[in-house]
Amino acid sequence: TGLHSRLHINTIVKKIRWDHGSVEVEAQTPAGTRTLKAARVLVTVPLGVLQGENPGIVFEPLLLEKQQAIDGLEMGKVVKLTLHFRSRFWPVENFGFIHSDDEWLPTWWADERGAVLTGWAGGPRAEWLSQEDEGSILAEGFRALNRIFNIEPDTLGDLLIDSWWHNWTQDQFSRGAYSYTPVGNVGLPQRLAEPVAQTLFFAGEATDSTGEQGTVQAALASGKRAAKEINLSLR
């Protein structure tokens, strides 16, 4: 704890060496490699960073007691497309969510801050879309909005100011969108959340076992839970 204020936003933690009551964090920063020391560390990286043959963070010694939870939980695939228009063409300004039967981008929501729509695809759809280029994904977005709002693609093109899309699975800082628990593994989030040697502490939506896994509120609640655990360990 206390490392966050000393690390640049572009810092990538590569290795955590730990023993009971002592931790060394090796991080790659814009200025080069740095090693920081602490008595406790709170690990809040997404599950996807902990998974895989080449994990984003190496622990020394290995977290053998965490491996079943890390391997057993799953990270969802998501592609998001955000479109900024000159003016609103949808009938209700902030309509919440639309869940359509579109083949590629079935879910859309409005933004109360302006004429912005966001399209969402998860699972196999996201995997397929991630293989396409930006132009093809934008075309799929226009086609979906044409079906939902009965507005011609040419009109959408005239109204469009800018577009952005993001493939969360390829994001090196998340390697997926948010976690979920496969059938028969309901106890794994709690196992992932448990401290190790009162030295390594874990938070993030993947550690939630109250039914909110995969949400912002789960991430926030897990941070409060981990902060209490750290305070107790220091006493």
C-alpha positions in Angstrom: 0.0 0.0 0.0 1.1 3.6 -0.6 2.7 2.6 -3.9 0.0 4.2 -6.1 0.9 7.8 -5.5 4.6 7.0 -6.4 3.8 5.2 -9.7 3.2 6.9 -13.0 -0.1 6.1 -14.8 1.9 4.4 -17.6 3.6 2.1 -15.2 3.4 -1.6 -15.8 4.0 -3.9 -12.8 6.0 -6.9 -14.1 7.0 -8.8 -10.9 6.0 -9.1 -7.3 8.5 -10.7 -4.9 7.0 -11.4 -1.5 7.6 -12.9 1.8 5.6 -12.7 5.0 5.3 -8.9 5.8 7.6 -7.8 3.0 7.0 -7.1 -0.7 9.1 -5.9 -3.6 7.3 -4.6 -6.7 9.2 -4.4 -9.9 7.6 -2.0 -12.4 8.4 -0.8 -15.9 8.0 3.0 -15.9 8.6 5.7 -18.6 11.9 6.4 -16.9 12.9 2.7 -16.7 12.6 -0.2 -14.3 11.9 0.7 -10.7 11.7 -1.5 -7.6 9.4 -0.4 -4.7 9.2 -1.9 -1.3 6.2 -2.2 1.1 4.9 -4.3 4.0 1.6 -5.0 2.2 0.4 -5.0 -1.4 -3.2 -4.7 -2.8 -3.5 -6.5 -6.1 -6.5 -5.1 -8.1 -5.5 -6.1 -11.7 -8.3 -7.7 -13.8 -8.5 -11.5 -13.8 -7.3 -11.6 -17.4 -3.9 -10.1 -16.4 -3.5 -13.0 -13.9 -4.4 -15.7 -16.4 -2.6 -17.2 -19.3 0.8 -18.8 -20.1 2.4 -15.3 -20.1 0.7 -13.5 -17.2 1.0 -9.8 -16.9 2.4 -10.1 -13.4 4.8 -12.7 -12.1 4.7 -13.6 -8.4 7.8 -15.0 -6.6 7.1 -17.4 -5.0 4.1 -18.6 -7.1 0.6 -18.2 -5.8 -0.2 -21.9 -5.7 -3.2 -21.4 -3.4 -4.7 -19.0 -6.0 -4.1 -20.9 -9.1 -7.3 -22.9 -9.1 -9.3 -19.7 -8.7 -7.3 -17.9 -11.4 -7.7 -20.8 -13.9 -11.3 -21.7 -13.0 -12.8 -18.2 -13.4 -13.5 -16.9 -16.9 -12.9 -13.5 -18.5 -15.6 -12.3 -21.0 -14.9 -10.9 -24.5 -16.4 -7.5 -25.4 -16.2 -5.1 -28.3 -17.6 -1.6 -27.9 -18.3 0.9 -30.6 -19.0 4.6 -29.6 -20.5 7.0 -32.1 -20.6 10.8 -31.6 -23.3 12.5 -33.8 -24.0 16.2 -34.6 -27.5 15.9 -33.4 -29.8 13.3 -31.8 -32.0 11.2 -34.1 -33.4 8.7 -31.6 -36.8 9.6 -30.1 -36.0 9.4 -26.4 -33.0 11.4 -25.3 -31.6 9.0 -22.7 -33.4 5.8 -23.4 -31.3 3.5 -21.2 -30.6 0.2 -23.0 -31.8 -1.3 -26.2 -31.4 -5.1 -26.6 -32.1 -6.0 -30.2 -31.7 -9.2 -32.2 -29.0 -7.8 -34.4 -26.4 -10.4 -35.4 -23.3 -8.3 -34.5 -24.1 -5.4 -32.2 -27.3 -6.3 -30.3 -27.0 -3.9 -27.4 -27.0 0.0 -27.5 -27.3 2.7 -25.0 -27.5 6.5 -25.0 -25.3 9.0 -23.2 -27.0 11.8 -21.2 -24.0 14.1 -21.8 -24.7 14.5 -25.6 -25.6 12.9 -28.9 -23.6 9.8 -28.3 -24.6 6.1 -28.8 -22.6 3.1 -27.7 -22.9 -0.3 -29.3 -21.9 -3.5 -27.4 -21.2 -7.1 -28.4 -20.0 -9.9 -26.1 -19.0 -13.5 -26.3 -18.7 -15.1 -29.8 -19.9 -11.9 -31.4 -17.1 -9.9 -29.9 -14.6 -12.6 -30.9 -15.8 -12.4 -34.5 -15.9 -8.6 -34.6 -12.4 -8.3 -33.2 -11.1 -9.9 -36.4 -12.6 -7.0 -38.5 -11.1 -3.7 -39.3 -12.5 -0.4 -38.0 -14.3 0.4 -41.2 -16.2 -2.9 -41.2 -17.1 -2.5 -37.5 -18.5 1.0 -38.2 -20.5 -0.3 -41.1 -22.0 -3.0 -38.8 -22.9 -0.3 -36.4 -24.6 1.8 -39.0 -26.5 -1.3 -40.2 -27.7 -2.1 -36.7 -28.9 1.5 -36.1 -30.7 1.4 -39.4 -32.7 -1.6 -38.3 -33.4 -0.2 -34.8 -34.2 3.5 -35.6 -35.1 3.2 -39.3 -32.5 5.8 -40.3 -30.5 5.4 -43.5 -26.7 4.7 -43.3 -26.0 7.7 -45.6 -27.8 10.0 -43.1 -25.8 8.4 -40.2 -22.6 9.1 -42.1 -23.6 12.8 -42.6 -24.4 13.1 -38.9 -21.4 11.3 -37.6 -18.6 13.5 -36.0 -16.3 10.7 -34.8 -16.2 7.1 -33.8 -14.1 4.9 -31.4 -14.0 1.2 -30.9 -12.3 -0.9 -28.3 -11.5 -4.6 -28.1 -11.2 -5.3 -24.4 -9.7 -8.8 -24.9 -6.6 -7.3 -26.7 -6.2 -4.6 -24.1 -2.9 -5.3 -22.3 -4.2 -3.8 -19.1 -7.3 -6.0 -18.8 -7.1 -8.9 -21.3 -10.9 -9.1 -21.2 -13.9 -7.1 -20.2 -15.1 -8.6 -16.9 -15.1 -11.9 -15.1 -17.8 -14.5 -14.7 -18.0 -17.8 -12.8 -18.6 -21.0 -14.8 -21.1 -23.6 -13.6 -19.9 -25.5 -10.5 -17.3 -23.0 -9.5 -19.3 -20.7 -7.2 -16.6 -20.7 -4.5 -13.8 -19.5 -6.7 -14.3 -15.7 -6.3 -14.1 -15.9 -2.5 -10.9 -18.0 -2.9 -9.4 -15.4 -5.2 -10.3 -12.7 -2.6 -8.5 -14.4 0.4 -5.3 -12.7 1.6 -2.0 -14.5 1.3 0.2 -14.6 4.4 -1.4 -11.3 5.6 0.9 -9.7 2.9 -0.8 -9.9 -0.5 -4.4 -8.7 -0.6 -6.8 -9.0 -3.6 -9.7 -6.8 -4.8 -11.6 -6.2 -8.1 -14.9 -7.4 -9.4 -13.6 -10.9 -10.0 -13.2 -11.3 -6.2 -16.9 -10.6 -5.5 -19.0 -13.5 -4.1 -22.2 -11.6 -3.2 -23.7 -11.8 -6.7 -22.4 -8.6 -8.1 -19.4 -10.0 -10.0 -18.7 -8.2 -13.2 -20.0 -4.8 -12.1 -18.5 -1.5 -11.0 -20.2 -1.8 -7.6 -18.5 -5.1 -7.0 -15.2 -3.6 -7.7 -15.9 -0.7 -5.3 -17.2 -3.0 -2.6 -14.1 -5.3 -2.9 -11.8 -2.3 -2.4 -13.5 -1.4 0.8 -13.4 -5.0 1.9 -9.6 -5.3 1.1 -8.9 -2.0 2.9 -10.4 -3.4 6.1 -8.4 -6.6 5.8 -5.2 -4.6 5.4 -6.0 -2.4 8.4 -6.7 -5.5 10.5 -3.4 -7.1 9.4 -1.4 -4.0 10.4 -2.9 -4.0 13.9 
